[in-house]
Amino acid sequence: MIIPLKLGADSYDITLERGALKKAADIFKIKGKVLVVTDSGVPEAYSRCVAEQFSDSFIFTFPEGEESKNFDTYKAICEKLLEFSFTRSDAVIAVGGGVTGDMAGFAAATYMRGIAFYNIPTTVLSQVDSSIGGKTAIDLGNVKNIIGAFHQPRGVIIDPEVLSTLSERQIKNGLAESIKMGMCFDKELFDLFRDDAYMKNIDRIIELSLLIKKRVVEEDEKEAGLRKSLNFGHTIGHGIEGAVFGELLHGECVALGIPPMCGEVIKEEVRAVLKNVGLPLTYPFAKSRAEEIMSHDKKSRGDKISVVRCDEIGSFYFDEMTTEAIMNLI
C-alpha cells in the first residue's frame, strides 16, 4: 500500500508493505552515497539489509535509549557525514525507532543546511506516529525535543514484519500513540483496542494511525493549529518522562498523561482500554520535577500551556491551563 503525503514540493510516499525492507533501494531510488543511522537496540540484520542494497553506503550505530538523544550523538553523526565527504547529493537513512529517526533527521536537516533524509521505522511507536511529519529533534538536559527542526523525509518504508523482534513492552509502548489518535479522531481505531487479541489487527492499526497522521500533517505541517492535537497526553507525559528519566518508555508516560485530560464520562472507559493493552495507570514520580519540566513546554504562552482534552471518543478540544491546574488533574 502506498500512502501519499501531500505537502507541495515536500510531498513523499509512505510505503506500508510486509517485506518492504528488502526493497529499500527500489523504493527510495537514491543515487548518491548513503549513511544508514541506527542504534544498538535494532537488530543488525535490518541496517545491513538496507546498506547492502546501495553501492556506496556506510552504517553508523549509536547506543540505544533516550539518553543518546543529545548533542554528542548529533555531533558524531555529522562527523561521519564529513568524514565520508557527504554532499547535498547524498542521503541519510534512519533504521530504527523514534530516537533514531529524530537523531538522523536532525543531522540531515542541519548538515550543509539540509540533505536528503529517508526513514525506515522499526518500532510500533515510530511506525504509527513519529516517522512521518518531519519533526526532528534532540533533548537538552531532561527537556525533550527542545532543539530541533522540521525536515520532511523524501520517503518512508513501514514494514510490519520487523515488529516481530520487538519485546512485548516495546509493542505496548507504541500502541499508546495509536490509542491517543483513536481517542481524538477515530472511534473505529480506539475500539480495536477493546479486543484482547488486538495484535491480530496490527496492520489495520498502523494503517488507520497513518491516515490520521497524514491528514493532520497535510493540514498543519508546522504545528500552528490542528497538529497540536497529536500532543494529547504529552503535556503531562513529557513532565513524567523527564521526572523519571530512563525508568519508563515514552508511550508509557503518554499513557499516564491521558486519563487526567479525559472527561469524567469516558475516564474509566479509557483506563480500562489502557489496562487491557497493558499500559501503566499509576507510577511514582517527583511531582515538583514534572511541574518544572512542564513549565518549559513548547506550547506555553505566559503562565499557561495549550493542552489537548477529550470528553468523547473520536473528538478533542484545546484548553489553556496553568501548570498548577494541570498538576491538580494528576
Solvent accessible surface area in square Angstrom, and as a share of the most:
residue,aa,sasa,rsa
1,M,111,0.50
2,I,99,0.50
3,I,6,0.03
4,P,56,0.35
5,L,1,0.00
6,K,134,0.57
7,L,25,0.12
8,G,65,0.62
9,A,113,0.88
10,D,77,0.40
11,S,53,0.34
12,Y,11,0.04
13,D,70,0.36
14,I,0,0.00
15,T,4,0.03
16,L,16,0.08
17,E,58,0.26
18,R,115,0.42
19,G,17,0.17
20,A,0,0.00
21,L,11,0.06
22,K,152,0.64
23,K,91,0.39
24,A,0,0.00
25,A,26,0.20
26,D,104,0.54
27,I,55,0.28
28,F,15,0.06
29,K,152,0.64
30,I,25,0.13
31,K,203,0.86
32,G,25,0.24
33,K,42,0.18
34,V,0,0.00
35,L,0,0.00
36,V,0,0.00
37,V,0,0.00
38,T,5,0.03
39,D,14,0.07
40,S,71,0.46
41,G,42,0.41
42,V,17,0.10
43,P,50,0.31
44,E,125,0.56
45,A,53,0.41
46,Y,27,0.10
47,S,4,0.03
48,R,110,0.40
49,C,32,0.19
50,V,0,0.00
51,A,7,0.05
52,E,135,0.61
53,Q,53,0.23
54,F,21,0.09
55,S,127,0.82
56,D,64,0.33
57,S,33,0.21
58,F,56,0.23
59,I,72,0.37
60,F,26,0.11
61,T,70,0.41
62,F,6,0.03
63,P,92,0.58
64,E,98,0.44
65,G,29,0.28
66,E,35,0.16
67,E,104,0.47
68,S,10,0.06
69,K,8,0.03
70,N,49,0.25
71,F,93,0.39
72,D,113,0.58
73,T,13,0.08
74,Y,44,0.17
75,K,120,0.51
76,A,32,0.24
77,I,0,0.00
78,C,25,0.15
79,E,88,0.39
80,K,64,0.27
81,L,0,0.00
82,L,126,0.63
83,E,109,0.49
84,F,50,0.21
85,S,75,0.48
86,F,1,0.01
87,T,63,0.37
88,R,146,0.53
89,S,90,0.58
90,D,7,0.04
91,A,2,0.01
92,V,0,0.00
93,I,0,0.00
94,A,0,0.00
95,V,0,0.00
96,G,1,0.01
97,G,10,0.10
98,G,22,0.21
99,V,29,0.17
100,T,0,0.00
101,G,9,0.09
102,D,21,0.11
103,M,0,0.00
104,A,0,0.00
105,G,0,0.00
106,F,15,0.06
107,A,0,0.00
108,A,0,0.00
109,A,15,0.12
110,T,52,0.30
111,Y,22,0.08
112,M,84,0.37
113,R,215,0.78
114,G,19,0.18
115,I,4,0.02
116,A,9,0.07
117,F,6,0.02
118,Y,20,0.07
119,N,8,0.04
120,I,1,0.00
121,P,1,0.00
122,T,6,0.03
123,T,23,0.13
124,V,0,0.00
125,L,20,0.10
126,S,3,0.02
127,Q,0,0.00
128,V,0,0.00
129,D,14,0.07
130,S,44,0.28
131,S,3,0.02
132,I,1,0.01
133,G,0,0.00
134,G,5,0.05
135,K,85,0.36
136,T,6,0.03
137,A,9,0.07
138,I,0,0.00
139,D,9,0.05
140,L,92,0.46
141,G,64,0.62
142,N,46,0.23
143,V,31,0.18
144,K,17,0.07
145,N,38,0.19
146,I,59,0.30
147,I,56,0.28
148,G,44,0.42
149,A,38,0.30
150,F,77,0.32
151,H,40,0.18
152,Q,20,0.09
153,P,5,0.03
154,R,146,0.53
155,G,6,0.05
156,V,0,0.00
157,I,0,0.00
158,I,0,0.00
159,D,4,0.02
160,P,6,0.04
161,E,84,0.37
162,V,6,0.04
163,L,10,0.05
164,S,98,0.63
165,T,78,0.46
166,L,36,0.18
167,S,62,0.40
168,E,117,0.53
169,R,116,0.42
170,Q,59,0.26
171,I,27,0.13
172,K,44,0.19
173,N,10,0.05
174,G,0,0.00
175,L,0,0.00
176,A,0,0.00
177,E,1,0.00
178,S,0,0.00
179,I,0,0.00
180,K,1,0.01
181,M,1,0.00
182,G,0,0.00
183,M,0,0.00
184,C,4,0.02
185,F,32,0.13
186,D,32,0.17
187,K,106,0.45
188,E,86,0.39
189,L,0,0.00
190,F,0,0.00
191,D,47,0.25
192,L,34,0.17
193,F,0,0.00
194,R,101,0.37
195,D,58,0.30
196,D,116,0.60
197,A,49,0.38
198,Y,18,0.07
199,M,71,0.32
200,K,145,0.61
201,N,38,0.19
202,I,13,0.07
203,D,56,0.29
204,R,95,0.35
205,I,0,0.00
206,I,0,0.00
207,E,31,0.14
208,L,13,0.06
209,S,0,0.00
210,L,0,0.00
211,L,72,0.36
212,I,12,0.06
213,K,8,0.04
214,K,36,0.15
215,R,127,0.46
216,V,0,0.00
217,V,0,0.00
218,E,59,0.26
219,E,122,0.55
220,D,15,0.08
221,E,42,0.19
222,K,118,0.50
223,E,33,0.15
224,A,86,0.67
225,G,28,0.27
226,L,33,0.16
227,R,4,0.01
228,K,41,0.17
229,S,0,0.00
230,L,16,0.08
231,N,18,0.09
232,F,0,0.00
233,G,3,0.03
234,H,14,0.06
235,T,6,0.04
236,I,2,0.01
237,G,0,0.00
238,H,31,0.14
239,G,0,0.00
240,I,4,0.02
241,E,9,0.04
242,G,2,0.02
243,A,24,0.18
244,V,7,0.04
245,F,75,0.31
246,G,60,0.58
247,E,101,0.45
248,L,18,0.09
249,L,46,0.23
250,H,37,0.16
251,G,0,0.00
252,E,16,0.07
253,C,0,0.00
254,V,0,0.00
255,A,0,0.00
256,L,17,0.08
257,G,0,0.00
258,I,0,0.00
259,P,9,0.06
260,P,16,0.10
261,M,4,0.02
262,C,6,0.03
263,G,16,0.15
264,E,139,0.62
265,V,139,0.80
266,I,10,0.05
267,K,42,0.18
268,E,122,0.54
269,E,58,0.26
270,V,0,0.00
271,R,70,0.25
272,A,60,0.47
273,V,5,0.03
274,L,0,0.00
275,K,144,0.61
276,N,50,0.26
277,V,1,0.00
278,G,43,0.41
279,L,8,0.04
280,P,32,0.20
281,L,46,0.23
282,T,108,0.63
283,Y,70,0.27
284,P,111,0.70
285,F,44,0.18
286,A,54,0.42
287,K,105,0.45
288,S,89,0.58
289,R,74,0.27
290,A,1,0.00
291,E,59,0.26
292,E,89,0.40
293,I,8,0.04
294,M,3,0.01
295,S,61,0.39
296,H,98,0.44
297,D,19,0.10
298,K,115,0.49
299,K,28,0.12
300,S,41,0.26
301,R,165,0.60
302,G,85,0.82
303,D,112,0.58
304,K,85,0.36
305,I,2,0.01
306,S,11,0.07
307,V,1,0.01
308,V,6,0.04
309,R,47,0.17
310,C,0,0.00
311,D,73,0.38
312,E,116,0.52
313,I,17,0.08
314,G,27,0.26
315,S,48,0.31
316,F,50,0.21
317,Y,87,0.33
318,F,85,0.35
319,D,44,0.23
320,E,76,0.34
321,M,17,0.07
322,T,41,0.24
323,T,26,0.15
324,E,118,0.53
325,A,35,0.27
326,I,0,0.00
327,M,24,0.11
328,N,116,0.60
329,L,64,0.32
330,I,61,0.31
